[in-house]
């Protein structure tokens, strides 16, 4: 077994940049000897063992200061304490990974659901009140809806991990609806779990229809939904809204978008 290893050998062995080893030395974590003839750094097996400890702790984001404190007074007691610390950090990381896994599973489920939605088929659904956070700064032109959603994301960054397909949408501006253009929106929203909500989509009966493809299909989908409501003996009782099941977050191809239009209804007095 070699008594000493040079910095290049250690760097290659660990897949590190030599500057990283120099940094650990500057922080007082490593103490390589120096070749008396040329001043090259010389690492012993003990340095290699210490580097293993440093790498393990740094992978858990333990600070170099905390690592230095541990290395300066290593004992069975301090090692046991550091192992408990590693145990806690690994538990936290495992919890975070579990949460991430559940979120990926939710997104997979939502994508499967979106792909199963029929194009152009209308239905009546009774929906509960849906808590949400919203940004109302209308009228918002259709091309600026994404920017409005970004502003809402910025305002509610703590909710970002809960925001996924089918939980974001926009309310079409009533004036734009009356004009038949459906080109402007009065607000955008994210459905939430309730704790952070600042409002809710009202409970009630909704006429619903999905359309696939670019947002230019909205006008036709809204016409179809109005006709369906009338044939079902219903009156429109609110502003229509869009839910984005598949959008630019999921694909660069507008032809693959899946959007749902919903509008609250009530039984027509003429029925």
C-alpha positions as CSV (number, residue, x, y, z in Angstrom):
1,X,0.0,0.0,0.0
2,X,1.3,3.4,-0.9
3,X,2.2,5.7,2.0
4,X,1.3,8.9,0.2
5,X,-1.0,10.0,-2.6
6,X,-0.7,13.2,-4.6
7,X,-3.5,15.6,-5.1
8,X,-4.1,14.5,-8.7
9,X,-4.4,10.9,-7.7
10,X,-6.9,11.7,-4.9
11,X,-8.9,14.0,-7.2
12,X,-9.2,11.2,-9.9
13,X,-10.1,8.6,-7.3
14,X,-13.0,10.7,-5.9
15,X,-14.0,12.4,-9.2
16,X,-13.2,15.8,-7.6
17,X,-11.7,18.9,-8.8
18,X,-8.3,19.6,-7.2
19,X,-9.6,23.0,-6.2
20,X,-12.1,21.3,-4.0
21,X,-9.4,19.5,-2.1
22,X,-7.5,22.8,-1.7
23,X,-10.7,24.4,-0.4
24,X,-11.1,21.6,2.2
25,X,-7.5,22.3,3.2
26,X,-8.2,26.1,3.5
27,X,-11.2,25.3,5.7
28,X,-9.0,23.3,8.0
29,X,-10.7,19.9,7.1
30,X,-7.7,18.3,5.5
31,X,-4.0,18.6,6.5
32,X,-1.9,17.0,3.8
33,X,1.9,16.9,4.3
34,X,4.3,18.6,1.8
35,X,7.0,17.0,-0.2
36,X,10.3,18.5,1.1
37,X,11.8,18.7,-2.4
38,X,9.0,20.2,-4.5
39,X,6.3,21.2,-2.0
40,X,3.7,18.9,-3.5
41,X,0.7,17.9,-1.3
42,X,1.0,14.4,0.0
43,X,-2.2,12.6,1.3
44,X,-2.0,9.7,3.7
45,X,-4.5,6.9,4.2
46,X,-5.7,8.9,7.2
47,X,-6.5,11.8,4.9
48,X,-8.4,9.5,2.7
49,X,-10.5,8.3,5.6
50,X,-11.1,11.9,6.6
51,X,-12.1,12.8,3.1
52,X,-14.7,9.9,3.1
53,X,-16.2,11.6,6.2
54,X,-16.2,15.0,4.6
55,X,-17.8,13.7,1.4
56,X,-20.5,11.9,3.4
57,X,-21.4,14.9,5.5
58,X,-21.3,17.4,2.6
59,X,-23.7,15.2,0.6
60,X,-26.2,15.9,3.4
61,X,-25.4,19.7,3.2
62,X,-23.6,19.7,6.6
63,X,-21.6,22.9,6.7
64,X,-17.8,22.9,6.5
65,X,-17.8,24.7,9.8
66,X,-19.9,22.0,11.5
67,X,-17.7,19.3,9.9
68,X,-14.6,21.1,11.1
69,X,-15.9,21.2,14.6
70,X,-16.5,17.5,14.5
71,X,-13.1,16.6,13.0
72,X,-11.2,18.7,15.5
73,X,-12.5,16.6,18.4
74,X,-13.3,13.2,17.1
75,X,-14.2,10.6,19.7
76,X,-16.8,7.8,20.1
77,X,-19.1,10.3,21.7
78,X,-18.8,13.0,19.0
79,X,-19.0,10.3,16.3
80,X,-22.2,9.0,17.9
81,X,-23.6,12.5,18.0
82,X,-22.7,13.1,14.3
83,X,-24.3,9.8,13.3
84,X,-27.5,10.9,15.0
85,X,-27.3,14.2,13.1
86,X,-26.8,12.2,9.8
87,X,-29.8,10.0,10.8
88,X,-32.0,13.1,11.2
89,X,-30.8,14.6,7.9
90,X,-31.4,11.4,6.0
91,X,-34.9,11.1,7.6
92,X,-35.7,14.7,6.4
93,X,-34.4,13.9,3.0
94,X,-36.4,10.7,2.9
95,X,-39.5,12.6,3.9
96,X,-38.8,15.2,1.1
97,X,-38.3,12.4,-1.4
98,X,-41.5,10.7,-0.3
99,X,-43.4,14.0,-0.8
100,X,-41.8,14.4,-4.2
101,X,-42.7,10.9,-5.2
102,X,-46.4,11.5,-4.2
103,X,-46.4,14.7,-6.2
104,X,-45.1,12.9,-9.3
105,X,-47.7,10.2,-8.8
106,X,-50.4,12.9,-8.6
107,X,-49.2,14.5,-11.8
108,X,-49.1,11.1,-13.5
109,X,-52.6,10.4,-12.4
110,X,-53.8,13.9,-13.5
111,X,-52.2,13.4,-16.9
112,X,-53.9,10.1,-17.4
113,X,-57.2,11.7,-16.4
114,X,-56.7,14.6,-18.8
115,X,-55.9,12.2,-21.7
116,X,-59.1,10.3,-20.9
117,X,-61.4,13.4,-21.2
118,X,-63.6,13.3,-24.3
119,X,-63.4,16.2,-26.7
120,X,-66.6,18.2,-27.1
121,X,-68.8,16.1,-24.8
122,X,-70.9,18.2,-22.5
123,X,-72.2,17.2,-19.1
124,X,-73.8,18.6,-16.0
125,X,-71.9,18.2,-12.7
126,X,-72.6,19.1,-9.2
127,X,-69.3,20.5,-7.7
128,X,-68.5,21.5,-4.1
129,X,-67.0,24.9,-3.3
130,X,-63.4,24.9,-4.4
131,X,-61.0,26.9,-2.3
132,X,-58.5,28.9,-4.4
133,X,-56.0,31.8,-4.5
134,X,-56.7,34.3,-7.2
135,X,-55.3,37.3,-9.0
136,X,-58.0,39.7,-10.2
137,X,-56.6,42.5,-12.3
138,X,-58.8,42.2,-15.4
139,X,-59.5,42.6,-18.1
140,X,-56.6,40.3,-18.9
141,X,-56.0,39.7,-22.7
142,X,-55.7,36.1,-23.6
143,X,-52.0,36.3,-24.5
144,X,-51.3,37.7,-21.1
145,X,-52.9,34.9,-19.1
146,X,-49.6,33.1,-18.6
147,X,-48.0,36.2,-17.3
148,X,-50.9,36.7,-14.8
149,X,-50.5,33.1,-13.6
150,X,-46.7,33.8,-13.1
151,X,-47.6,36.8,-11.0
152,X,-49.9,34.6,-8.9
153,X,-47.2,32.0,-8.5
154,X,-44.8,34.6,-7.3
155,X,-47.3,35.8,-4.7
156,X,-47.9,32.3,-3.4
157,X,-44.5,30.6,-3.8
158,X,-45.3,28.3,-0.8
159,X,-48.0,26.7,-2.8
160,X,-46.0,25.9,-5.9
161,X,-45.3,22.3,-5.0
162,X,-49.1,21.8,-4.8
163,X,-49.8,23.4,-8.1
164,X,-50.2,21.0,-11.0
165,X,-52.3,20.3,-14.1
166,X,-56.0,20.8,-13.6
167,X,-55.6,23.1,-10.6
168,X,-55.0,26.3,-12.4
169,X,-57.4,28.3,-14.5
170,X,-58.9,31.6,-15.5
171,X,-62.3,33.3,-15.3
172,X,-63.5,34.7,-18.6
173,X,-64.5,38.4,-18.4
174,X,-68.3,38.8,-18.5
175,X,-68.0,41.7,-21.0
176,X,-65.9,39.6,-23.3
177,X,-68.5,36.8,-23.0
178,X,-71.3,39.1,-24.0
179,X,-69.4,40.2,-27.0
180,X,-68.9,36.6,-28.0
181,X,-65.2,36.9,-28.3
182,X,-64.1,35.3,-25.0
183,X,-60.7,37.0,-25.5
184,X,-60.3,38.6,-22.1
185,X,-60.2,37.3,-18.5
186,X,-61.2,38.9,-15.2
187,X,-59.0,36.8,-13.0
188,X,-56.7,33.8,-12.8
189,X,-56.6,31.2,-9.9
190,X,-55.0,28.2,-8.4
191,X,-57.1,25.7,-6.6
192,X,-55.7,25.1,-3.1
193,X,-56.3,22.8,-0.1
194,X,-58.1,25.6,1.7
195,X,-55.6,26.7,4.4
196,X,-54.0,29.4,2.1
197,X,-57.1,30.3,0.1
198,X,-58.4,33.8,-0.3
199,X,-61.7,32.8,-2.0
200,X,-63.5,29.9,-3.6
201,X,-65.2,28.9,-6.8
202,X,-68.8,28.6,-5.7
203,X,-70.5,25.3,-5.1
204,X,-73.4,24.3,-7.4
205,X,-74.3,22.7,-10.7
206,X,-71.9,23.3,-13.6
207,X,-72.2,22.7,-17.3
208,X,-68.8,21.4,-18.5
209,X,-67.1,20.6,-21.7
210,X,-63.5,19.8,-22.7
211,X,-61.7,20.8,-25.9
212,X,-58.4,19.7,-27.3
213,X,-56.0,21.9,-29.1
214,X,-55.2,25.6,-29.2
215,X,-57.1,28.2,-27.1
216,X,-58.6,29.5,-30.3
217,X,-61.1,26.7,-29.9
218,X,-62.6,28.3,-26.8
219,X,-65.2,30.3,-28.7
220,X,-66.6,27.2,-30.3
221,X,-66.5,25.2,-27.1
222,X,-68.4,28.0,-25.3
223,X,-71.1,28.1,-28.0
224,X,-71.5,24.3,-27.7
225,X,-71.8,24.6,-23.9
226,X,-74.4,27.4,-24.1
227,X,-76.5,25.3,-26.5
228,X,-76.2,22.3,-24.3
229,X,-77.3,24.2,-21.2
230,X,-80.3,25.6,-23.0
231,X,-81.3,22.1,-24.3
232,X,-81.0,20.8,-20.8
233,X,-83.4,23.4,-19.4
234,X,-80.7,25.4,-17.7
235,X,-79.7,29.1,-17.6
236,X,-76.2,30.4,-17.3
237,X,-75.7,31.6,-13.7
238,X,-72.1,32.9,-13.7
239,X,-69.0,33.7,-15.7
240,X,-67.4,30.7,-17.5
241,X,-64.0,29.6,-16.4
242,X,-61.2,27.5,-18.0
243,X,-59.3,24.8,-16.2
244,X,-56.0,23.9,-17.9
245,X,-55.5,20.1,-17.7
246,X,-52.7,19.9,-20.3
247,X,-51.0,23.2,-21.2
248,X,-47.5,24.7,-21.9
249,X,-46.3,23.2,-18.6
250,X,-46.7,19.7,-20.1
251,X,-46.1,20.1,-23.9
252,X,-44.8,22.5,-26.5
253,X,-47.5,21.4,-28.9
254,X,-50.7,23.4,-28.7
255,X,-52.5,20.6,-30.5
256,X,-52.0,18.5,-27.4
257,X,-53.6,21.0,-25.0
258,X,-56.6,19.8,-23.0
259,X,-58.8,22.6,-21.6
260,X,-62.1,22.3,-19.7
261,X,-64.7,25.1,-19.8
262,X,-67.1,25.2,-16.8
263,X,-70.0,27.5,-16.1
264,X,-72.4,27.6,-13.2
265,X,-76.0,26.9,-14.2
266,X,-79.5,26.9,-12.7
267,X,-82.8,25.5,-13.8
268,X,-84.4,27.8,-16.3
269,X,-87.6,29.5,-15.3
270,X,-88.9,28.7,-18.8
271,X,-88.3,24.9,-18.2
